[in-house]
Amino acid sequence: MATAPPTLDRAPSPAAATPQDSILRPQAAALEAVEDVLYGSVAGVVGKYIEYPFDTVKVRLQSQPNTLPLRYTGPLDCFSQSIRADGFLGLYRGISAPLVGAALENSSLFFFERIGRDLVCASGYLPQDKPLPLSALWFTGAFSGAFTSLVLTPVELVKCKIQVPAAVEGKAPPPLRPISVVKDIYRHHGLRGFFHGGIGTLIREAGGGAAWFGTKATISRMFLDRRAQTATTFEEREELLAKPLPLWQQAFAGACAGMSYNFLFFPADTIKSRMQTAPIGQSVQSQTFLSEGISLWKQHGLRGMYRGCGITVMRSAPSSAFIFMVFDGLKTYFPLG
């Protein structure tokens, strides 16, 4: 994280706590939770507007059928065909559901990551007045992503159905609305249908969450350590460590975090997208994560698993940089407490 180390990886010191601190701590924790949800939602919406056209292209590349020839030869061809067919605004088709999803995803990620850090401290893993090691921060990222996947799976299912609607009798697919898609999914598949592709989302979010928060913390720690080396006294070192990172360092750490999140577990996202773009009403009983992965591997190999990866990693750099910058900036300059 780009804010001062105490907000990222330090726990409150019980030795320094006073009775008044103990009384206020539940209120402070509640305000921290509200900040995580509110500022995480704002950051997520900003990031989603930046990345959504690239995400639409990514999903369309991922969801191409196994049969050859492929409809799109690559990202640029997909962009070109999509703009010719629907105009540039067509790349924003179905953004209302993803905006809700982005708000839910990012608020959940930051909220559950904080809970993960609190649990690590409460477990006695290390003294509460010591900074959490990077290994613990990678764990809290995975913890956060695992819980966030439960929130995100239904939202991404609706998003994928809208981004890649099924053609009807060879005609151009009609535009879909989130409410109508939700009704159709429930009518054909019930509540369970909203969690189709959940295993892929879980793998992507748990692994990706670890990479996202872990990479951000690792690079931020590297910048802070380099800054601390210039100090000549202990007091000066603590003062330097307490200052937020410069804007460009925040952006660089956030961009690296986004790229690692998307690249490392991209195959899980590809399989998930293929599962979630199946036509509504089609039987999905036999369409498991494993069977879909085997089918894709047999047809296209490793290259098929990473179809659309380049454009995804490219769009994740500015998006993730802005998400962390907005979140950290709001937490630093507009605290609720």
C-alpha positions as a Markdown table, in Angstrom:
| # | Residue | x | y | z |
|---|---|---|---|---|
| 1 | Met | 0.0 | 0.0 | 0.0 |
| 2 | Ala | 1.2 | 3.5 | -0.7 |
| 3 | Thr | 0.2 | 5.1 | 2.6 |
| 4 | Ala | 2.4 | 5.3 | 5.6 |
| 5 | Pro | 3.5 | 1.9 | 7.0 |
| 6 | Pro | 1.3 | 2.1 | 10.1 |
| 7 | Thr | -1.8 | 1.9 | 7.9 |
| 8 | Leu | -0.5 | -1.0 | 5.9 |
| 9 | Asp | 1.5 | -3.4 | 8.0 |
| 10 | Arg | 1.7 | -2.2 | 11.6 |
| 11 | Ala | -0.8 | -3.3 | 14.3 |
| 12 | Pro | -1.7 | -1.0 | 17.3 |
| 13 | Ser | 0.6 | -1.4 | 20.2 |
| 14 | Pro | -1.3 | -2.8 | 23.3 |
| 15 | Ala | 1.5 | -1.5 | 25.6 |
| 16 | Ala | 0.8 | 2.1 | 24.5 |
| 17 | Ala | -3.0 | 1.8 | 24.8 |
| 18 | Thr | -4.8 | 3.8 | 27.4 |
| 19 | Pro | -8.3 | 3.0 | 28.9 |
| 20 | Gln | -9.7 | 5.8 | 26.7 |
| 21 | Asp | -8.0 | 4.1 | 23.6 |
| 22 | Ser | -9.7 | 0.8 | 24.6 |
| 23 | Ile | -13.1 | 2.6 | 24.7 |
| 24 | Leu | -12.6 | 4.3 | 21.3 |
| 25 | Arg | -11.0 | 1.3 | 19.5 |
| 26 | Pro | -14.3 | -0.4 | 18.5 |
| 27 | Gln | -15.5 | 3.0 | 17.1 |
| 28 | Ala | -12.2 | 3.5 | 15.3 |
| 29 | Ala | -12.4 | 0.0 | 13.8 |
| 30 | Ala | -15.9 | 0.7 | 12.6 |
| 31 | Leu | -14.8 | 3.9 | 10.9 |
| 32 | Glu | -11.9 | 2.0 | 9.3 |
| 33 | Ala | -14.4 | -0.6 | 7.9 |
| 34 | Val | -16.6 | 2.2 | 6.6 |
| 35 | Glu | -13.6 | 3.8 | 4.9 |
| 36 | Asp | -12.5 | 0.5 | 3.3 |
| 37 | Val | -16.0 | 0.0 | 1.9 |
| 38 | Leu | -16.7 | 3.6 | 0.8 |
| 39 | Tyr | -13.3 | 4.5 | -0.6 |
| 40 | Gly | -12.8 | 1.0 | -2.1 |
| 41 | Ser | -16.1 | 1.4 | -4.0 |
| 42 | Val | -15.0 | 4.8 | -5.3 |
| 43 | Ala | -11.6 | 3.5 | -6.4 |
| 44 | Gly | -13.2 | 0.5 | -8.1 |
| 45 | Val | -15.7 | 2.6 | -10.1 |
| 46 | Val | -12.8 | 4.8 | -11.4 |
| 47 | Gly | -10.7 | 1.8 | -12.3 |
| 48 | Lys | -13.7 | 0.1 | -14.1 |
| 49 | Tyr | -14.3 | 3.1 | -16.4 |
| 50 | Ile | -10.6 | 3.0 | -17.4 |
| 51 | Glu | -10.5 | -0.8 | -18.1 |
| 52 | Tyr | -13.9 | -1.8 | -19.3 |
| 53 | Pro | -13.4 | -1.5 | -23.1 |
| 54 | Phe | -10.3 | -3.7 | -22.8 |
| 55 | Asp | -12.2 | -6.1 | -20.5 |
| 56 | Thr | -15.0 | -6.5 | -23.2 |
| 57 | Val | -12.4 | -7.3 | -25.8 |
| 58 | Lys | -10.7 | -9.8 | -23.4 |
| 59 | Val | -13.9 | -11.6 | -22.7 |
| 60 | Arg | -14.8 | -11.8 | -26.4 |
| 61 | Leu | -11.3 | -13.3 | -27.2 |
| 62 | Gln | -11.6 | -15.7 | -24.3 |
| 63 | Ser | -15.0 | -17.0 | -25.2 |
| 64 | Gln | -14.4 | -17.9 | -28.8 |
| 65 | Pro | -15.6 | -21.5 | -29.5 |
| 66 | Asn | -13.2 | -24.4 | -29.9 |
| 67 | Thr | -13.9 | -24.7 | -33.6 |
| 68 | Leu | -11.6 | -23.0 | -36.1 |
| 69 | Pro | -11.2 | -20.5 | -37.7 |
| 70 | Leu | -11.4 | -18.1 | -34.8 |
| 71 | Arg | -13.6 | -15.1 | -35.2 |
| 72 | Tyr | -10.9 | -12.7 | -34.0 |
| 73 | Thr | -7.3 | -12.9 | -34.9 |
| 74 | Gly | -6.2 | -10.9 | -31.9 |
| 75 | Pro | -7.0 | -7.9 | -29.7 |
| 76 | Leu | -6.7 | -5.2 | -32.4 |
| 77 | Asp | -8.9 | -7.2 | -34.8 |
| 78 | Cys | -11.4 | -7.7 | -32.0 |
| 79 | Phe | -11.4 | -3.9 | -31.3 |
| 80 | Ser | -11.9 | -3.2 | -35.0 |
| 81 | Gln | -14.7 | -5.6 | -35.5 |
| 82 | Ser | -16.4 | -4.5 | -32.3 |
| 83 | Ile | -16.3 | -0.8 | -33.1 |
| 84 | Arg | -17.5 | -1.5 | -36.7 |
| 85 | Ala | -20.4 | -3.5 | -35.4 |
| 86 | Asp | -21.5 | -1.4 | -32.4 |
| 87 | Gly | -19.5 | 1.8 | -32.3 |
| 88 | Phe | -17.1 | 2.7 | -29.5 |
| 89 | Leu | -19.9 | 2.9 | -26.9 |
| 90 | Gly | -20.6 | -0.8 | -27.7 |
| 91 | Leu | -17.4 | -1.6 | -25.9 |
| 92 | Tyr | -19.2 | -0.3 | -22.8 |
| 93 | Arg | -22.1 | -2.6 | -23.3 |
| 94 | Gly | -23.4 | -3.9 | -19.9 |
| 95 | Ile | -21.2 | -1.6 | -17.8 |
| 96 | Ser | -23.9 | -1.0 | -15.2 |
| 97 | Ala | -23.5 | -4.4 | -13.7 |
| 98 | Pro | -19.6 | -4.3 | -13.7 |
| 99 | Leu | -19.7 | -0.9 | -12.0 |
| 100 | Val | -21.7 | -2.4 | -9.2 |
| 101 | Gly | -19.3 | -5.4 | -9.4 |
| 102 | Ala | -16.2 | -3.1 | -9.3 |
| 103 | Ala | -17.5 | -1.3 | -6.2 |
| 104 | Leu | -18.3 | -4.6 | -4.5 |
| 105 | Glu | -15.0 | -6.2 | -5.6 |
| 106 | Asn | -12.7 | -3.5 | -4.4 |
| 107 | Ser | -14.6 | -2.6 | -1.3 |
| 108 | Ser | -14.6 | -6.3 | -0.4 |
| 109 | Leu | -10.9 | -6.7 | -1.2 |
| 110 | Phe | -9.8 | -3.9 | 1.0 |
| 111 | Phe | -12.4 | -4.8 | 3.8 |
| 112 | Phe | -11.4 | -8.5 | 3.9 |
| 113 | Glu | -7.7 | -7.7 | 3.6 |
| 114 | Arg | -8.0 | -5.6 | 6.8 |
| 115 | Ile | -9.9 | -8.4 | 8.5 |
| 116 | Gly | -7.1 | -10.8 | 7.4 |
| 117 | Arg | -4.5 | -8.6 | 9.0 |
| 118 | Asp | -6.5 | -8.3 | 12.2 |
| 119 | Leu | -6.7 | -12.1 | 12.4 |
| 120 | Val | -3.0 | -12.5 | 11.8 |
| 121 | Cys | -2.3 | -10.1 | 14.7 |
| 122 | Ala | -4.9 | -11.7 | 16.9 |
| 123 | Ser | -3.5 | -15.2 | 16.3 |
| 124 | Gly | -0.3 | -14.3 | 18.1 |
| 125 | Tyr | 1.8 | -14.9 | 15.0 |
| 126 | Leu | 4.0 | -12.0 | 16.0 |
| 127 | Pro | 3.8 | -9.1 | 18.6 |
| 128 | Gln | 1.1 | -6.6 | 17.7 |
| 129 | Asp | 3.6 | -3.7 | 17.8 |
| 130 | Lys | 5.7 | -5.2 | 15.0 |
| 131 | Pro | 5.2 | -4.7 | 11.3 |
| 132 | Leu | 3.6 | -7.6 | 9.5 |
| 133 | Pro | 6.2 | -9.5 | 7.3 |
| 134 | Leu | 5.6 | -9.6 | 3.6 |
| 135 | Ser | 4.7 | -13.3 | 3.7 |
| 136 | Ala | 1.8 | -12.4 | 6.0 |
| 137 | Leu | 0.6 | -9.6 | 3.6 |
| 138 | Trp | 0.6 | -12.1 | 0.7 |
| 139 | Phe | -1.5 | -14.4 | 2.9 |
| 140 | Thr | -4.0 | -11.6 | 3.8 |
| 141 | Gly | -4.3 | -10.8 | 0.1 |
| 142 | Ala | -5.2 | -14.5 | -0.6 |
| 143 | Phe | -7.7 | -14.4 | 2.3 |
| 144 | Ser | -9.3 | -11.3 | 1.0 |
| 145 | Gly | -9.6 | -12.7 | -2.6 |
| 146 | Ala | -11.2 | -15.9 | -1.4 |
| 147 | Phe | -14.0 | -14.2 | 0.3 |
| 148 | Thr | -14.4 | -11.6 | -2.4 |
| 149 | Ser | -14.9 | -14.4 | -5.0 |
| 150 | Leu | -18.2 | -15.2 | -3.3 |
| 151 | Val | -19.4 | -11.7 | -3.9 |
| 152 | Leu | -18.0 | -11.4 | -7.4 |
| 153 | Thr | -19.1 | -14.6 | -9.1 |
| 154 | Pro | -22.8 | -13.7 | -9.7 |
| 155 | Val | -21.9 | -10.2 | -10.8 |
| 156 | Glu | -19.3 | -11.4 | -13.3 |
| 157 | Leu | -21.7 | -14.0 | -14.6 |
| 158 | Val | -24.2 | -11.3 | -15.5 |
| 159 | Lys | -21.4 | -9.2 | -17.0 |
| 160 | Cys | -20.2 | -12.0 | -19.2 |
| 161 | Lys | -23.7 | -12.8 | -20.5 |
| 162 | Ile | -24.1 | -9.2 | -21.5 |
| 163 | Gln | -20.7 | -8.8 | -23.1 |
| 164 | Val | -21.0 | -11.9 | -25.2 |
| 165 | Pro | -24.7 | -12.5 | -25.9 |
| 166 | Ala | -25.7 | -15.6 | -27.8 |
| 167 | Ala | -26.9 | -15.3 | -31.4 |
| 168 | Val | -30.4 | -16.3 | -32.1 |
| 169 | Glu | -31.0 | -18.3 | -35.3 |
| 170 | Gly | -27.9 | -16.8 | -37.0 |
| 171 | Lys | -29.1 | -13.2 | -36.4 |
| 172 | Ala | -27.2 | -10.5 | -34.5 |
| 173 | Pro | -27.6 | -11.0 | -30.8 |
| 174 | Pro | -30.0 | -8.6 | -29.2 |
| 175 | Pro | -28.7 | -6.2 | -26.5 |
| 176 | Leu | -29.2 | -7.5 | -23.0 |
| 177 | Arg | -30.1 | -5.7 | -19.8 |
| 178 | Pro | -28.8 | -6.8 | -16.3 |
| 179 | Ile | -32.3 | -7.2 | -14.9 |
| 180 | Ser | -33.5 | -9.4 | -17.7 |
| 181 | Val | -30.3 | -11.5 | -17.6 |
| 182 | Val | -30.8 | -12.0 | -13.8 |
| 183 | Lys | -34.4 | -13.1 | -14.3 |
| 184 | Asp | -33.4 | -15.5 | -17.1 |
| 185 | Ile | -30.6 | -17.1 | -15.1 |
| 186 | Tyr | -32.9 | -17.6 | -12.1 |
| 187 | Arg | -35.7 | -19.0 | -14.2 |
| 188 | His | -33.5 | -21.6 | -15.9 |
| 189 | His | -30.9 | -22.4 | -13.3 |
| 190 | Gly | -32.2 | -21.2 | -9.9 |
| 191 | Leu | -30.0 | -19.6 | -7.3 |
| 192 | Arg | -27.2 | -22.1 | -7.9 |
| 193 | Gly | -26.9 | -20.9 | -11.4 |
| 194 | Phe | -25.5 | -17.6 | -10.3 |
| 195 | Phe | -22.4 | -19.3 | -9.0 |
| 196 | His | -21.6 | -21.1 | -12.3 |
| 197 | Gly | -17.8 | -20.6 | -12.8 |
| 198 | Gly | -17.2 | -20.0 | -9.1 |
| 199 | Ile | -14.2 | -22.3 | -8.9 |
| 200 | Gly | -12.4 | -20.2 | -11.6 |
| 201 | Thr | -13.3 | -17.0 | -9.8 |
| 202 | Leu | -12.1 | -18.4 | -6.5 |
| 203 | Ile | -8.7 | -19.5 | -8.0 |
| 204 | Arg | -8.3 | -16.2 | -9.8 |
| 205 | Glu | -9.3 | -14.0 | -6.8 |
| 206 | Ala | -7.4 | -15.9 | -4.1 |
| 207 | Gly | -4.2 | -16.2 | -6.1 |
| 208 | Gly | -4.7 | -12.8 | -7.7 |
| 209 | Gly | -5.5 | -11.1 | -4.4 |
| 210 | Ala | -2.2 | -12.5 | -2.9 |
| 211 | Ala | -0.3 | -11.2 | -5.9 |
| 212 | Trp | -2.2 | -7.8 | -5.9 |
| 213 | Phe | -1.7 | -6.9 | -2.3 |
| 214 | Gly | 1.6 | -8.8 | -2.0 |
| 215 | Thr | 3.2 | -7.1 | -5.0 |
| 216 | Lys | 2.0 | -3.7 | -3.9 |
| 217 | Ala | 3.3 | -4.2 | -0.4 |
| 218 | Thr | 6.6 | -5.6 | -1.6 |
| 219 | Ile | 7.4 | -2.7 | -4.0 |
| 220 | Ser | 6.2 | -0.1 | -1.5 |
| 221 | Arg | 8.4 | -1.7 | 1.2 |
| 222 | Met | 11.3 | -1.5 | -1.3 |
| 223 | Phe | 10.8 | 2.2 | -1.9 |
| 224 | Leu | 10.4 | 2.8 | 1.9 |
| 225 | Asp | 13.6 | 0.9 | 2.7 |
| 226 | Arg | 15.5 | 2.9 | 0.1 |
| 227 | Arg | 14.2 | 6.1 | 1.6 |
| 228 | Ala | 15.1 | 5.0 | 5.2 |
| 229 | Gln | 18.7 | 4.3 | 4.1 |
| 230 | Thr | 19.2 | 8.1 | 3.8 |
| 231 | Ala | 18.4 | 8.7 | 7.5 |
| 232 | Thr | 21.2 | 9.4 | 9.9 |
| 233 | Thr | 19.3 | 8.9 | 13.2 |
| 234 | Phe | 16.5 | 6.6 | 14.4 |
| 235 | Glu | 14.1 | 9.5 | 14.7 |
| 236 | Glu | 14.8 | 10.6 | 11.2 |
| 237 | Arg | 14.3 | 7.1 | 9.9 |
| 238 | Glu | 10.9 | 6.8 | 11.6 |
| 239 | Glu | 9.8 | 10.2 | 10.3 |
| 240 | Leu | 10.8 | 9.2 | 6.7 |
| 241 | Leu | 9.0 | 5.8 | 7.0 |
| 242 | Ala | 5.8 | 7.6 | 8.2 |
| 243 | Lys | 5.5 | 9.8 | 5.1 |
| 244 | Pro | 3.4 | 8.6 | 2.1 |
| 245 | Leu | 5.2 | 7.6 | -1.0 |
| 246 | Pro | 5.5 | 10.1 | -3.9 |
| 247 | Leu | 2.7 | 9.8 | -6.5 |
| 248 | Trp | 4.9 | 8.2 | -9.1 |
| 249 | Gln | 6.0 | 5.4 | -6.7 |
| 250 | Gln | 2.4 | 4.8 | -5.7 |
| 251 | Ala | 1.4 | 4.5 | -9.4 |
| 252 | Phe | 4.4 | 2.2 | -10.2 |
| 253 | Ala | 3.7 | -0.1 | -7.3 |
| 254 | Gly | -0.1 | -0.2 | -8.1 |
| 255 | Ala | 0.6 | -0.9 | -11.8 |
| 256 | Cys | 3.0 | -3.8 | -11.0 |
| 257 | Ala | 0.4 | -5.2 | -8.6 |
| 258 | Gly | -2.3 | -5.1 | -11.3 |
| 259 | Met | -0.1 | -6.8 | -13.9 |
| 260 | Ser | 0.9 | -9.6 | -11.6 |
| 261 | Tyr | -2.7 | -10.2 | -10.5 |
| 262 | Asn | -3.9 | -10.6 | -14.1 |
| 263 | Phe | -0.9 | -12.6 | -15.5 |
| 264 | Leu | -0.3 | -15.2 | -12.9 |
| 265 | Phe | -3.8 | -16.7 | -12.8 |
| 266 | Phe | -5.1 | -15.8 | -16.2 |
| 267 | Pro | -5.9 | -19.4 | -17.3 |
| 268 | Ala | -8.4 | -19.7 | -14.4 |
| 269 | Asp | -10.1 | -16.5 | -15.7 |
| 270 | Thr | -10.1 | -17.8 | -19.3 |
| 271 | Ile | -11.9 | -21.0 | -18.2 |
| 272 | Lys | -14.3 | -19.0 | -16.0 |
| 273 | Ser | -15.2 | -16.7 | -18.9 |
| 274 | Arg | -15.9 | -19.6 | -21.2 |
| 275 | Met | -18.2 | -21.2 | -18.6 |
| 276 | Gln | -20.0 | -18.0 | -17.9 |
| 277 | Thr | -20.7 | -17.1 | -21.6 |
| 278 | Ala | -22.6 | -20.3 | -22.2 |
| 279 | Pro | -26.1 | -19.5 | -23.5 |
| 280 | Ile | -28.7 | -19.1 | -20.8 |
| 281 | Gly | -30.9 | -22.2 | -20.7 |
| 282 | Gln | -28.2 | -24.5 | -22.0 |
| 283 | Ser | -27.4 | -27.4 | -19.6 |
| 284 | Val | -24.4 | -26.5 | -17.5 |
| 285 | Gln | -24.4 | -29.7 | -15.4 |
| 286 | Ser | -21.5 | -31.2 | -17.3 |
| 287 | Gln | -19.6 | -27.9 | -17.8 |
| 288 | Thr | -17.2 | -28.1 | -14.9 |
| 289 | Phe | -14.1 | -26.1 | -14.4 |
| 290 | Leu | -11.9 | -29.2 | -15.0 |
| 291 | Ser | -13.8 | -30.4 | -18.1 |
| 292 | Glu | -13.7 | -27.0 | -19.7 |
| 293 | Gly | -10.0 | -26.6 | -18.9 |
| 294 | Ile | -9.2 | -30.0 | -20.5 |
| 295 | Ser | -11.3 | -29.2 | -23.6 |
| 296 | Leu | -9.5 | -25.8 | -24.0 |
| 297 | Trp | -6.1 | -27.4 | -23.5 |
| 298 | Lys | -6.7 | -30.1 | -26.1 |
| 299 | Gln | -7.9 | -27.6 | -28.7 |
| 300 | His | -5.5 | -24.7 | -28.2 |
| 301 | Gly | -2.9 | -25.7 | -25.6 |
| 302 | Leu | -1.2 | -23.1 | -23.4 |
| 303 | Arg | -1.8 | -20.4 | -26.0 |
| 304 | Gly | -5.5 | -20.8 | -25.7 |
| 305 | Met | -5.3 | -20.5 | -21.9 |
| 306 | Tyr | -3.6 | -17.1 | -22.3 |
| 307 | Arg | -5.8 | -15.8 | -25.1 |
| 308 | Gly | -6.5 | -12.1 | -24.4 |
| 309 | Cys | -3.8 | -11.9 | -21.7 |
| 310 | Gly | -1.7 | -9.2 | -23.4 |
| 311 | Ile | -4.6 | -6.7 | -23.5 |
| 312 | Thr | -5.7 | -7.6 | -20.0 |
| 313 | Val | -2.2 | -7.0 | -18.5 |
| 314 | Met | -1.9 | -3.8 | -20.5 |
| 315 | Arg | -5.2 | -2.4 | -19.2 |
| 316 | Ser | -4.6 | -3.5 | -15.7 |
| 317 | Ala | -1.5 | -1.3 | -15.2 |
| 318 | Pro | -3.3 | 2.1 | -15.3 |
| 319 | Ser | -6.5 | 0.7 | -13.8 |
| 320 | Ser | -4.7 | -0.8 | -10.8 |
| 321 | Ala | -2.5 | 2.2 | -10.4 |
| 322 | Phe | -5.5 | 4.5 | -10.2 |
| 323 | Ile | -7.4 | 2.2 | -7.8 |
| 324 | Phe | -4.6 | 2.2 | -5.3 |
| 325 | Met | -3.9 | 6.0 | -5.7 |
| 326 | Val | -7.5 | 6.9 | -5.3 |
| 327 | Phe | -8.0 | 4.6 | -2.3 |
| 328 | Asp | -4.8 | 5.6 | -0.6 |
| 329 | Gly | -5.3 | 9.2 | -1.3 |
| 330 | Leu | -8.8 | 9.2 | 0.2 |
| 331 | Lys | -7.7 | 7.3 | 3.2 |
| 332 | Thr | -4.8 | 9.7 | 3.8 |
| 333 | Tyr | -6.4 | 13.0 | 3.1 |
| 334 | Phe | -10.1 | 12.4 | 3.9 |
| 335 | Pro | -10.1 | 10.1 | 7.0 |
| 336 | Leu | -13.5 | 9.6 | 8.6 |
| 337 | Gly | -12.0 | 9.3 | 12.1 |
